[in-house]
């Protein structure tokens, strides 16, 4: 039995928001990242319909960039999925059973320095693209190909 803690809170330790990222399985027929997306969990909730309880997660979606991992790093790249002219983040409701495990994203930094006082808690809000870190642990390395 494997258990992980997925956090989604607007005030982590009474300071900054913390919304963890996860691997969401969308197509079990496709191997590795080709059958998954990355999501940032914004809310965990459940509801009852016809006496059945459904546990769900509201996620901000990240879309894959390219058809395979980056040739330089060997890691997949993702970007926030947006729609419309205003660039509104695409969200979806996913059953918690489709969440495989937590994911670690590394920002793709530009050529300039970060502003003084930049806090890491905003990293998933301000960069244009991210690497899916397959080197975070053994399990990530096994599923992110």
C-alpha positions as CSV (number, residue, x, y, z in Angstrom):
1,X,0.0,0.0,0.0
2,X,1.4,3.4,-1.0
3,X,0.1,6.7,0.4
4,X,1.1,10.3,-0.4
5,X,-0.1,13.6,0.9
6,X,-1.4,16.0,-1.7
7,X,-1.8,19.5,-0.3
8,X,-4.0,22.2,-1.6
9,X,-4.4,25.1,0.8
10,X,-4.5,28.9,0.4
11,X,-2.4,29.4,3.5
12,X,0.3,26.9,4.1
13,X,1.7,27.4,7.6
14,X,-0.2,30.7,7.7
15,X,1.9,32.3,4.9
16,X,1.7,31.4,1.3
17,X,-0.6,29.2,-0.8
18,X,0.4,25.6,-1.5
19,X,-1.1,23.7,-4.4
20,X,0.7,20.4,-5.2
21,X,1.0,19.0,-8.7
22,X,0.0,15.5,-9.7
23,X,0.1,13.0,-12.5
24,X,-3.5,12.4,-13.8
25,X,-4.1,9.3,-15.9
26,X,-6.2,10.1,-18.9
27,X,-5.6,7.2,-21.2
28,X,-4.4,3.9,-19.7
29,X,-3.7,2.5,-23.1
30,X,-0.9,4.9,-23.7
31,X,2.4,4.4,-21.9
32,X,4.1,7.0,-19.7
33,X,3.5,10.7,-20.2
34,X,1.6,10.1,-23.4
35,X,-1.3,8.8,-21.3
36,X,-1.1,11.3,-18.5
37,X,-1.4,15.0,-17.9
38,X,0.0,17.2,-15.1
39,X,-2.5,18.9,-12.9
40,X,-2.2,21.4,-10.0
41,X,-4.7,20.5,-7.3
42,X,-6.7,23.6,-6.3
43,X,-9.5,21.9,-4.4
44,X,-10.3,18.4,-3.0
45,X,-14.0,17.8,-2.5
46,X,-16.7,15.1,-2.6
47,X,-20.3,14.9,-3.4
48,X,-23.1,12.3,-3.1
49,X,-25.2,11.3,-6.1
50,X,-27.8,8.5,-5.9
51,X,-26.3,7.4,-2.5
52,X,-22.8,7.1,-4.0
53,X,-20.0,9.3,-2.8
54,X,-17.6,10.7,-5.4
55,X,-14.2,12.0,-4.3
56,X,-12.9,14.6,-6.8
57,X,-10.1,17.2,-7.3
58,X,-10.4,20.5,-9.1
59,X,-7.1,20.9,-11.1
60,X,-5.4,23.5,-13.2
61,X,-4.3,21.6,-16.3
62,X,-0.8,21.6,-17.9
63,X,-0.4,20.5,-21.5
64,X,2.6,18.6,-22.9
65,X,5.0,20.5,-25.2
66,X,6.2,18.4,-28.0
67,X,5.8,14.7,-28.8
68,X,8.5,13.5,-26.5
69,X,11.0,14.4,-23.8
70,X,13.3,17.4,-24.3
71,X,16.4,16.2,-26.2
72,X,18.8,18.1,-23.9
73,X,17.5,17.1,-20.5
74,X,15.5,14.0,-21.2
75,X,12.5,15.5,-19.3
76,X,9.1,16.3,-20.7
77,X,8.1,19.9,-20.9
78,X,4.7,21.2,-20.0
79,X,3.0,24.6,-20.0
80,X,-0.1,25.9,-18.3
81,X,-3.2,25.1,-20.4
82,X,-5.1,28.4,-21.2
83,X,-8.1,29.3,-23.3
84,X,-9.4,32.5,-24.8
85,X,-7.8,35.8,-25.5
86,X,-7.5,36.6,-21.8
87,X,-5.4,33.4,-21.2
88,X,-7.7,31.9,-18.6
89,X,-6.3,28.8,-17.0
90,X,-8.1,25.6,-18.0
91,X,-9.5,23.7,-15.1
92,X,-11.2,20.3,-14.8
93,X,-12.8,18.1,-12.2
94,X,-11.1,14.7,-12.0
95,X,-12.0,11.7,-9.8
96,X,-9.2,11.1,-7.2
97,X,-8.8,7.5,-8.6
98,X,-7.3,9.0,-11.7
99,X,-4.5,10.7,-9.7
100,X,-1.5,8.4,-9.9
101,X,0.9,10.3,-7.6
102,X,2.4,13.7,-6.9
103,X,4.6,15.4,-9.6
104,X,7.5,17.7,-9.3
105,X,7.8,20.6,-11.8
106,X,11.0,22.6,-12.4
107,X,10.6,26.0,-14.1
108,X,12.2,26.6,-17.4
109,X,14.2,29.8,-16.5
110,X,14.9,32.6,-18.9
111,X,18.2,34.3,-19.4
112,X,17.7,37.0,-16.8
113,X,17.7,36.9,-13.1
114,X,14.6,36.6,-10.9
115,X,13.5,39.8,-9.2
116,X,14.8,40.5,-5.7
117,X,12.5,39.1,-3.1
118,X,10.9,36.6,-5.5
119,X,9.3,33.9,-3.3
120,X,9.3,30.2,-4.5
121,X,5.6,29.9,-3.6
122,X,4.8,31.8,-6.8
123,X,6.9,29.6,-9.2
124,X,3.9,27.7,-10.6
125,X,2.1,31.0,-11.4
126,X,4.7,33.0,-13.2
127,X,6.8,30.8,-15.5
128,X,5.7,29.9,-19.1
129,X,6.9,26.3,-19.1
130,X,8.2,23.6,-16.8
131,X,10.2,20.4,-16.9
132,X,8.5,17.3,-15.4
133,X,11.2,16.1,-13.0
134,X,11.7,12.4,-13.7
135,X,14.7,12.5,-11.3
136,X,12.7,13.4,-8.2
137,X,12.6,9.8,-7.1
138,X,12.6,6.2,-8.4
139,X,8.9,6.1,-9.0
140,X,8.9,9.3,-11.1
141,X,11.8,7.9,-13.1
142,X,9.8,4.7,-13.8
143,X,6.6,6.4,-15.0
144,X,7.8,9.6,-16.8
145,X,9.0,8.3,-20.2
